[in-house]
Amino acid sequence: MSETKQKSRQPPKFELIGGNVCLDFINTLDDRPSTQPKELLKNFYELARFGEDTGILKPEELDFFYERVHLVPEEAADAMRRAIHLREALYAIFTAVMNRQTAPQLALNRLNANLHDAALHSRLVQVEGGLEWRFESMTSRCAAMLWPIARAAADLLASSDVARVRACSSPTCQWLFLDKSKNHHRRWCSMKQCGNRAKVRRFYAKKRTA
Ligand SMILES: [Zn+2]
């Protein structure tokens, strides 16, 4: 019998609260409003971990990169540059849309270049019950995992759901998320993190004025 047992997987590294992979991707620059934002994608391994946490990469595809990426350092560095450019372009576009402003052209051009790349590497394939869009193998190149992210962003931006994209109300957080709550009044990235902190602040403010 062949050895098919998976290595035990690590617990997720990224907090995926965005409700859409492209918003989770934007949130990989943490503490954006501060003077010292925290980069959660410091190298290709972290980008690949993001890929696994979000389901873009299967565990064996993550292993493939972990084992081989040191053999193609330039391609990996290029993928990293593209990833950060795409992320910042998405941030600029979504913030503009949230503020009912025109999206910056440079950012749109960047997203479009990524969409182009994604289209070049996707095709319609016959699956049970019909046809489906499929990307080439996620291990075909280091930047492959940006294809589904760019596509998800374009789909969201062109849909009516884009009106439900919000930034966390905490002034120090401002993570983006898709508000899927029934009454569309979600204010926090997560109640556990920012929601609770705000509650505690209100409690102490009340105590002071009592
Ligand atoms: Zn928050």
Residues whose N, C-alpha, C, O or C-beta is under 5 A from the ligand:
A	BS01	ZN	C168 S170 C173 Q174 W175 W188 C189 S190 C194
